[in-house]
């Protein structure tokens, strides 16, 4: 039986945003950024499918 993640997280990537240190310290920056989907992972950052099934494992749930 394949192992599955208990909790699934979505990794998103986005555009770089360059702001002044002052704006950063004052939380004065917007969230107007384009994000794109990278993949799914567990709480430790290990990649998995959207249903929580870990990648690179055989049918016994052992990592290959």
C-alpha positions as MATLAB code, in Angstrom:
seq = 'XXXXXXXXXXXXXXXXXXXXXXXXXXXXXXXXXXXXXXXXXXXXXXXXXXXXXXXXXXXXXXXX';
ca = [
       0.000    0.000    0.000;
       1.373    3.427   -0.969;
       2.246    5.864    1.802;
       0.374    9.170    1.798;
       1.004   12.539    3.372;
      -1.174   13.365    6.378;
      -1.470   17.017    5.375;
      -0.946   18.298    1.833;
       0.532   21.704    1.057;
       0.598   23.528   -2.285;
       3.873   25.130   -3.354;
       3.425   28.316   -5.346;
       6.039   30.421   -7.074;
       5.803   34.079   -7.854;
       7.487   37.040   -9.369;
      10.332   38.739   -7.533;
       9.369   41.951   -5.781;
      11.967   44.577   -4.945;
      10.977   47.249   -2.425;
      12.743   49.594   -0.048;
      13.797   48.364    3.374;
      11.561   51.044    4.896;
       8.500   49.804    2.997;
       9.265   46.247    4.073;
       9.657   47.215    7.735;
       6.332   49.079    7.602;
       4.504   46.259    5.796;
       3.930   48.748    2.983;
       3.875   46.449   -0.008;
       1.042   44.971   -1.974;
       0.256   41.431   -2.887;
      -0.360   42.262   -6.526;
       1.782   39.427   -7.795;
       1.302   36.625  -10.297;
       1.628   33.181   -8.744;
       2.081   29.855  -10.495;
       1.624   26.284   -9.315;
       4.794   24.297   -8.628;
       3.491   21.148   -6.944;
       2.282   19.436   -3.798;
       4.320   18.509   -0.728;
       4.008   17.381    2.873;
       4.898   19.335    6.023;
       8.577   18.381    5.528;
       8.728   19.569    1.918;
       8.681   16.062    0.423;
       6.921   16.010   -2.943;
       3.645   14.172   -3.321;
       0.630   13.989   -5.606;
      -2.529   16.012   -5.016;
      -4.052   13.045   -3.183;
      -1.028   12.826   -0.841;
       0.652    9.804   -2.486;
       4.408   10.249   -2.296;
       6.392   10.248   -5.512;
       9.112    7.667   -6.215;
       7.772    4.756   -4.193;
       6.976    1.212   -5.168;
       3.596   -0.429   -4.599;
       4.682   -1.465   -1.066;
       5.147    2.183   -0.107;
       8.935    1.943   -0.001;
      11.014    4.729   -1.506;
      12.815    3.834   -4.734;
];
